[in-house]
Amino acid sequence: MRGAADALRRDRERVLYGAWATERFARVDNLRGFSHYAEAMLGREKRGRQTPMEQLAVFETMRAAGVPMTIRKVERRR
């Protein structure tokens, strides 16, 4: 359940960030090139691979939304 709550919080943050960015661009007289804004605004979103806990949270959120699936722990072989 915590994964679903975290996903909802991130969705709200993305919506608020989108609204803020829209208003920011509306107030600028001369816009710079896309690469300038991409580095400043999208750089925070770039990350490496998801951790196993993040992957589990994604799948649990999908299951809670009604996607039929079985989630089980699989031990890695060494």
Backbone atoms as SQL, in Angstrom:
CREATE TABLE atoms (id INTEGER PRIMARY KEY, chain TEXT, resi INTEGER, resn TEXT, atom TEXT, x REAL, y REAL, z REAL);
INSERT INTO atoms VALUES
  (1, 'A', 1, 'MET', 'N', 0.815, -1.191, 0.000),
  (2, 'A', 1, 'MET', 'CA', 0.000, 0.000, 0.000),
  (3, 'A', 1, 'MET', 'C', 0.862, 1.260, 0.000),
  (4, 'A', 2, 'ARG', 'N', 2.014, 1.156, 0.631),
  (5, 'A', 2, 'ARG', 'CA', 2.895, 2.326, 0.675),
  (6, 'A', 2, 'ARG', 'C', 3.359, 2.703, -0.724),
  (7, 'A', 3, 'GLY', 'N', 3.611, 1.697, -1.574),
  (8, 'A', 3, 'GLY', 'CA', 4.031, 1.975, -2.940),
  (9, 'A', 3, 'GLY', 'C', 2.979, 2.754, -3.707),
  (10, 'A', 4, 'ALA', 'N', 1.711, 2.406, -3.507),
  (11, 'A', 4, 'ALA', 'CA', 0.623, 3.110, -4.179),
  (12, 'A', 4, 'ALA', 'C', 0.551, 4.555, -3.688),
  (13, 'A', 5, 'ALA', 'N', 0.714, 4.751, -2.408),
  (14, 'A', 5, 'ALA', 'CA', 0.672, 6.112, -1.849),
  (15, 'A', 5, 'ALA', 'C', 1.845, 6.941, -2.372),
  (16, 'A', 6, 'ASP', 'N', 3.012, 6.326, -2.456),
  (17, 'A', 6, 'ASP', 'CA', 4.180, 7.036, -2.990),
  (18, 'A', 6, 'ASP', 'C', 3.970, 7.403, -4.459),
  (19, 'A', 7, 'ALA', 'N', 3.361, 6.495, -5.221),
  (20, 'A', 7, 'ALA', 'CA', 3.093, 6.769, -6.639),
  (21, 'A', 7, 'ALA', 'C', 2.121, 7.934, -6.787),
  (22, 'A', 8, 'LEU', 'N', 1.091, 7.974, -5.948),
  (23, 'A', 8, 'LEU', 'CA', 0.137, 9.089, -6.006),
  (24, 'A', 8, 'LEU', 'C', 0.815, 10.410, -5.657),
  (25, 'A', 9, 'ARG', 'N', 1.699, 10.383, -4.653),
  (26, 'A', 9, 'ARG', 'CA', 2.417, 11.599, -4.262),
  (27, 'A', 9, 'ARG', 'C', 3.301, 12.081, -5.412),
  (28, 'A', 10, 'ARG', 'N', 4.012, 11.152, -6.069),
  (29, 'A', 10, 'ARG', 'CA', 4.860, 11.535, -7.194),
  (30, 'A', 10, 'ARG', 'C', 4.027, 12.088, -8.347),
  (31, 'A', 11, 'ASP', 'N', 2.864, 11.505, -8.586),
  (32, 'A', 11, 'ASP', 'CA', 1.989, 12.020, -9.647),
  (33, 'A', 11, 'ASP', 'C', 1.545, 13.448, -9.346),
  (34, 'A', 12, 'ARG', 'N', 1.176, 13.710, -8.106),
  (35, 'A', 12, 'ARG', 'CA', 0.774, 15.075, -7.725),
  (36, 'A', 12, 'ARG', 'C', 1.940, 16.043, -7.892),
  (37, 'A', 13, 'GLU', 'N', 3.145, 15.613, -7.497),
  (38, 'A', 13, 'GLU', 'CA', 4.312, 16.475, -7.657),
  (39, 'A', 13, 'GLU', 'C', 4.580, 16.773, -9.127),
  (40, 'A', 14, 'ARG', 'N', 4.409, 15.779, -10.001),
  (41, 'A', 14, 'ARG', 'CA', 4.620, 16.000, -11.436),
  (42, 'A', 14, 'ARG', 'C', 3.606, 16.996, -11.992),
  (43, 'A', 15, 'VAL', 'N', 2.356, 16.868, -11.561),
  (44, 'A', 15, 'VAL', 'CA', 1.317, 17.791, -12.038),
  (45, 'A', 15, 'VAL', 'C', 1.629, 19.209, -11.571),
  (46, 'A', 16, 'LEU', 'N', 1.972, 19.361, -10.307),
  (47, 'A', 16, 'LEU', 'CA', 2.313, 20.694, -9.793),
  (48, 'A', 16, 'LEU', 'C', 3.545, 21.260, -10.489),
  (49, 'A', 17, 'TYR', 'N', 4.542, 20.415, -10.728),
  (50, 'A', 17, 'TYR', 'CA', 5.746, 20.866, -11.417),
  (51, 'A', 17, 'TYR', 'C', 5.407, 21.298, -12.844),
  (52, 'A', 18, 'GLY', 'N', 4.536, 20.553, -13.509),
  (53, 'A', 18, 'GLY', 'CA', 4.115, 20.922, -14.867),
  (54, 'A', 18, 'GLY', 'C', 3.411, 22.260, -14.891),
  (55, 'A', 19, 'ALA', 'N', 2.533, 22.488, -13.907),
  (56, 'A', 19, 'ALA', 'CA', 1.832, 23.770, -13.827),
  (57, 'A', 19, 'ALA', 'C', 2.815, 24.907, -13.551),
  (58, 'A', 20, 'TRP', 'N', 3.751, 24.651, -12.656),
  (59, 'A', 20, 'TRP', 'CA', 4.740, 25.684, -12.333),
  (60, 'A', 20, 'TRP', 'C', 5.594, 26.011, -13.555),
  (61, 'A', 21, 'ALA', 'N', 6.051, 24.964, -14.277),
  (62, 'A', 21, 'ALA', 'CA', 6.891, 25.185, -15.447),
  (63, 'A', 21, 'ALA', 'C', 6.127, 25.925, -16.544),
  (64, 'A', 22, 'THR', 'N', 4.856, 25.602, -16.710),
  (65, 'A', 22, 'THR', 'CA', 4.034, 26.285, -17.709),
  (66, 'A', 22, 'THR', 'C', 3.952, 27.774, -17.406),
  (67, 'A', 23, 'GLU', 'N', 3.698, 28.097, -16.162),
  (68, 'A', 23, 'GLU', 'CA', 3.608, 29.508, -15.778),
  (69, 'A', 23, 'GLU', 'C', 4.971, 30.194, -15.913),
  (70, 'A', 24, 'ARG', 'N', 6.023, 29.478, -15.594),
  (71, 'A', 24, 'ARG', 'CA', 7.373, 30.045, -15.728),
  (72, 'A', 24, 'ARG', 'C', 7.642, 30.434, -17.184),
  (73, 'A', 25, 'PHE', 'N', 7.321, 29.539, -18.111),
  (74, 'A', 25, 'PHE', 'CA', 7.551, 29.831, -19.526),
  (75, 'A', 25, 'PHE', 'C', 6.637, 30.952, -20.017),
  (76, 'A', 26, 'ALA', 'N', 5.442, 31.029, -19.469),
  (77, 'A', 26, 'ALA', 'CA', 4.509, 32.076, -19.890),
  (78, 'A', 26, 'ALA', 'C', 5.033, 33.461, -19.508),
  (79, 'A', 27, 'ARG', 'N', 5.851, 33.546, -18.471),
  (80, 'A', 27, 'ARG', 'CA', 6.346, 34.841, -17.999),
  (81, 'A', 27, 'ARG', 'C', 7.665, 35.264, -18.648),
  (82, 'A', 28, 'VAL', 'N', 8.276, 34.398, -19.439),
  (83, 'A', 28, 'VAL', 'CA', 9.560, 34.699, -20.060),
  (84, 'A', 28, 'VAL', 'C', 9.327, 35.354, -21.419),
  (85, 'A', 29, 'ASP', 'N', 10.028, 36.482, -21.666),
  (86, 'A', 29, 'ASP', 'CA', 9.884, 37.167, -22.949),
  (87, 'A', 29, 'ASP', 'C', 10.625, 36.443, -24.072),
  (88, 'A', 30, 'ASN', 'N', 11.859, 36.065, -23.819),
  (89, 'A', 30, 'ASN', 'CA', 12.669, 35.392, -24.841),
  (90, 'A', 30, 'ASN', 'C', 13.115, 34.037, -24.315),
  (91, 'A', 31, 'LEU', 'N', 12.614, 32.973, -24.922),
  (92, 'A', 31, 'LEU', 'CA', 12.990, 31.631, -24.494),
  (93, 'A', 31, 'LEU', 'C', 14.335, 31.235, -25.075),
  (94, 'A', 32, 'ARG', 'N', 15.091, 30.458, -24.315),
  (95, 'A', 32, 'ARG', 'CA', 16.342, 29.890, -24.791),
  (96, 'A', 32, 'ARG', 'C', 16.031, 28.586, -25.517),
  (97, 'A', 33, 'GLY', 'N', 17.070, 27.952, -26.042),
  (98, 'A', 33, 'GLY', 'CA', 16.895, 26.678, -26.718),
  (99, 'A', 33, 'GLY', 'C', 16.476, 25.577, -25.757),
  (100, 'A', 34, 'PHE', 'N', 15.900, 24.509, -26.319),
  (101, 'A', 34, 'PHE', 'CA', 15.386, 23.423, -25.497),
  (102, 'A', 34, 'PHE', 'C', 16.467, 22.807, -24.614),
  (103, 'A', 35, 'SER', 'N', 17.668, 22.651, -25.130),
  (104, 'A', 35, 'SER', 'CA', 18.723, 21.977, -24.362),
  (105, 'A', 35, 'SER', 'C', 19.010, 22.685, -23.041),
  (106, 'A', 36, 'HIS', 'N', 18.899, 23.996, -23.027),
  (107, 'A', 36, 'HIS', 'CA', 19.116, 24.749, -21.785),
  (108, 'A', 36, 'HIS', 'C', 18.114, 24.333, -20.711),
  (109, 'A', 37, 'TYR', 'N', 16.857, 24.246, -21.081),
  (110, 'A', 37, 'TYR', 'CA', 15.811, 23.897, -20.124),
  (111, 'A', 37, 'TYR', 'C', 15.828, 22.403, -19.799),
  (112, 'A', 38, 'ALA', 'N', 16.173, 21.577, -20.766),
  (113, 'A', 38, 'ALA', 'CA', 16.210, 20.137, -20.529),
  (114, 'A', 38, 'ALA', 'C', 17.228, 19.788, -19.453),
  (115, 'A', 39, 'GLU', 'N', 18.399, 20.400, -19.513),
  (116, 'A', 39, 'GLU', 'CA', 19.424, 20.128, -18.498),
  (117, 'A', 39, 'GLU', 'C', 18.965, 20.591, -17.124),
  (118, 'A', 40, 'ALA', 'N', 18.382, 21.767, -17.059),
  (119, 'A', 40, 'ALA', 'CA', 17.978, 22.322, -15.767),
  (120, 'A', 40, 'ALA', 'C', 16.769, 21.611, -15.179),
  (121, 'A', 41, 'MET', 'N', 15.806, 21.247, -16.021),
  (122, 'A', 41, 'MET', 'CA', 14.538, 20.727, -15.505),
  (123, 'A', 41, 'MET', 'C', 14.444, 19.204, -15.535),
  (124, 'A', 42, 'LEU', 'N', 15.033, 18.570, -16.518),
  (125, 'A', 42, 'LEU', 'CA', 14.899, 17.129, -16.634),
  (126, 'A', 42, 'LEU', 'C', 16.055, 16.373, -16.015),
  (127, 'A', 43, 'GLY', 'N', 17.131, 17.050, -15.723),
  (128, 'A', 43, 'GLY', 'CA', 18.287, 16.388, -15.142),
  (129, 'A', 43, 'GLY', 'C', 17.979, 15.709, -13.827),
  (130, 'A', 44, 'ARG', 'N', 17.042, 16.247, -13.079),
  (131, 'A', 44, 'ARG', 'CA', 16.670, 15.659, -11.798),
  (132, 'A', 44, 'ARG', 'C', 15.950, 14.333, -11.966),
  (133, 'A', 45, 'GLU', 'N', 15.289, 14.147, -13.098),
  (134, 'A', 45, 'GLU', 'CA', 14.518, 12.932, -13.325),
  (135, 'A', 45, 'GLU', 'C', 15.381, 11.758, -13.757),
  (136, 'A', 46, 'LYS', 'N', 16.551, 12.037, -14.307),
  (137, 'A', 46, 'LYS', 'CA', 17.379, 10.957, -14.813),
  (138, 'A', 46, 'LYS', 'C', 17.996, 10.186, -13.646),
  (139, 'A', 47, 'ARG', 'N', 17.776, 8.886, -13.664),
  (140, 'A', 47, 'ARG', 'CA', 18.344, 8.043, -12.628),
  (141, 'A', 47, 'ARG', 'C', 18.801, 6.747, -13.271),
  (142, 'A', 48, 'GLY', 'N', 19.468, 5.971, -12.487),
  (143, 'A', 48, 'GLY', 'CA', 19.871, 4.655, -12.952),
  (144, 'A', 48, 'GLY', 'C', 18.683, 3.709, -12.924),
  (145, 'A', 49, 'ARG', 'N', 18.970, 2.450, -12.871),
  (146, 'A', 49, 'ARG', 'CA', 17.923, 1.445, -12.847),
  (147, 'A', 49, 'ARG', 'C', 17.144, 1.507, -11.541),
  (148, 'A', 50, 'GLN', 'N', 15.936, 1.002, -11.583),
  (149, 'A', 50, 'GLN', 'CA', 15.122, 0.954, -10.372),
  (150, 'A', 50, 'GLN', 'C', 15.691, -0.082, -9.406),
  (151, 'A', 51, 'THR', 'N', 15.547, 0.211, -8.144),
  (152, 'A', 51, 'THR', 'CA', 15.932, -0.768, -7.136),
  (153, 'A', 51, 'THR', 'C', 14.869, -1.857, -7.106),
  (154, 'A', 52, 'PRO', 'N', 15.188, -3.011, -6.537),
  (155, 'A', 52, 'PRO', 'CA', 14.167, -4.054, -6.430),
  (156, 'A', 52, 'PRO', 'C', 12.921, -3.584, -5.667),
  (157, 'A', 53, 'MET', 'N', 13.101, -2.773, -4.648),
  (158, 'A', 53, 'MET', 'CA', 11.944, -2.278, -3.891),
  (159, 'A', 53, 'MET', 'C', 11.088, -1.346, -4.745),
  (160, 'A', 54, 'GLU', 'N', 11.712, -0.528, -5.579),
  (161, 'A', 54, 'GLU', 'CA', 10.951, 0.348, -6.477),
  (162, 'A', 54, 'GLU', 'C', 10.197, -0.473, -7.516),
  (163, 'A', 55, 'GLN', 'N', 10.832, -1.510, -8.044),
  (164, 'A', 55, 'GLN', 'CA', 10.152, -2.378, -9.002),
  (165, 'A', 55, 'GLN', 'C', 8.953, -3.055, -8.362),
  (166, 'A', 56, 'LEU', 'N', 9.123, -3.542, -7.143),
  (167, 'A', 56, 'LEU', 'CA', 8.023, -4.178, -6.426),
  (168, 'A', 56, 'LEU', 'C', 6.878, -3.189, -6.213),
  (169, 'A', 57, 'ALA', 'N', 7.208, -1.954, -5.850),
  (170, 'A', 57, 'ALA', 'CA', 6.174, -0.934, -5.639),
  (171, 'A', 57, 'ALA', 'C', 5.393, -0.666, -6.923),
  (172, 'A', 58, 'VAL', 'N', 6.075, -0.641, -8.058),
  (173, 'A', 58, 'VAL', 'CA', 5.407, -0.423, -9.338),
  (174, 'A', 58, 'VAL', 'C', 4.426, -1.556, -9.624),
  (175, 'A', 59, 'PHE', 'N', 4.884, -2.797, -9.447),
  (176, 'A', 59, 'PHE', 'CA', 4.016, -3.934, -9.725),
  (177, 'A', 59, 'PHE', 'C', 2.849, -4.019, -8.736),
  (178, 'A', 60, 'GLU', 'N', 3.089, -3.688, -7.470),
  (179, 'A', 60, 'GLU', 'CA', 2.004, -3.704, -6.491),
  (180, 'A', 60, 'GLU', 'C', 0.972, -2.621, -6.810),
  (181, 'A', 61, 'THR', 'N', 1.428, -1.494, -7.294),
  (182, 'A', 61, 'THR', 'CA', 0.509, -0.425, -7.693),
  (183, 'A', 61, 'THR', 'C', -0.343, -0.873, -8.878),
  (184, 'A', 62, 'MET', 'N', 0.296, -1.534, -9.840),
  (185, 'A', 62, 'MET', 'CA', -0.448, -2.034, -11.000),
  (186, 'A', 62, 'MET', 'C', -1.481, -3.072, -10.569),
  (187, 'A', 63, 'ARG', 'N', -1.092, -3.971, -9.667),
  (188, 'A', 63, 'ARG', 'CA', -2.018, -4.989, -9.180),
  (189, 'A', 63, 'ARG', 'C', -3.181, -4.344, -8.431),
  (190, 'A', 64, 'ALA', 'N', -2.876, -3.319, -7.625),
  (191, 'A', 64, 'ALA', 'CA', -3.936, -2.628, -6.878),
  (192, 'A', 64, 'ALA', 'C', -4.899, -1.903, -7.816),
  (193, 'A', 65, 'ALA', 'N', -4.402, -1.525, -8.997),
  (194, 'A', 65, 'ALA', 'CA', -5.253, -0.840, -9.972),
  (195, 'A', 65, 'ALA', 'C', -6.109, -1.816, -10.775),
  (196, 'A', 66, 'GLY', 'N', -5.937, -3.125, -10.522),
  (197, 'A', 66, 'GLY', 'CA', -6.787, -4.097, -11.182),
  (198, 'A', 66, 'GLY', 'C', -6.117, -4.956, -12.230),
  (199, 'A', 67, 'VAL', 'N', -4.815, -4.790, -12.429),
  (200, 'A', 67, 'VAL', 'CA', -4.114, -5.632, -13.391),
  (201, 'A', 67, 'VAL', 'C', -3.918, -7.006, -12.744),
  (202, 'A', 68, 'PRO', 'N', -4.437, -8.065, -13.373),
  (203, 'A', 68, 'PRO', 'CA', -4.314, -9.390, -12.755),
  (204, 'A', 68, 'PRO', 'C', -2.879, -9.903, -12.831),
  (205, 'A', 69, 'MET', 'N', -2.271, -10.128, -11.682),
  (206, 'A', 69, 'MET', 'CA', -0.912, -10.663, -11.659),
  (207, 'A', 69, 'MET', 'C', -0.637, -11.293, -10.306),
  (208, 'A', 70, 'THR', 'N', 0.307, -12.199, -10.307),
  (209, 'A', 70, 'THR', 'CA', 0.776, -12.828, -9.079),
  (210, 'A', 70, 'THR', 'C', 2.201, -12.369, -8.853),
  (211, 'A', 71, 'ILE', 'N', 2.467, -11.869, -7.674),
  (212, 'A', 71, 'ILE', 'CA', 3.810, -11.396, -7.338),
  (213, 'A', 71, 'ILE', 'C', 4.381, -12.362, -6.309),
  (214, 'A', 72, 'ARG', 'N', 5.544, -12.915, -6.610),
  (215, 'A', 72, 'ARG', 'CA', 6.197, -13.812, -5.667),
  (216, 'A', 72, 'ARG', 'C', 7.693, -13.551, -5.676),
  (217, 'A', 73, 'LYS', 'N', 8.308, -13.803, -4.561),
  (218, 'A', 73, 'LYS', 'CA', 9.751, -13.591, -4.423),
  (219, 'A', 73, 'LYS', 'C', 10.489, -14.756, -5.076),
  (220, 'A', 74, 'VAL', 'N', 11.498, -14.436, -5.863),
  (221, 'A', 74, 'VAL', 'CA', 12.322, -15.438, -6.526),
  (222, 'A', 74, 'VAL', 'C', 13.741, -15.266, -6.018),
  (223, 'A', 75, 'GLU', 'N', 14.312, -16.350, -5.514),
  (224, 'A', 75, 'GLU', 'CA', 15.683, -16.295, -5.015),
  (225, 'A', 75, 'GLU', 'C', 16.653, -16.367, -6.180),
  (226, 'A', 76, 'ARG', 'N', 17.686, -15.566, -6.137),
  (227, 'A', 76, 'ARG', 'CA', 18.725, -15.598, -7.177),
  (228, 'A', 76, 'ARG', 'C', 19.635, -16.781, -6.957),
  (229, 'A', 77, 'ARG', 'N', 20.026, -17.395, -8.047),
  (230, 'A', 77, 'ARG', 'CA', 20.997, -18.494, -7.966),
  (231, 'A', 77, 'ARG', 'C', 22.399, -17.897, -8.029),
  (232, 'A', 78, 'ARG', 'N', 23.308, -18.488, -7.316),
  (233, 'A', 78, 'ARG', 'CA', 24.690, -18.002, -7.342),
  (234, 'A', 78, 'ARG', 'C', 25.620, -19.014, -7.879);
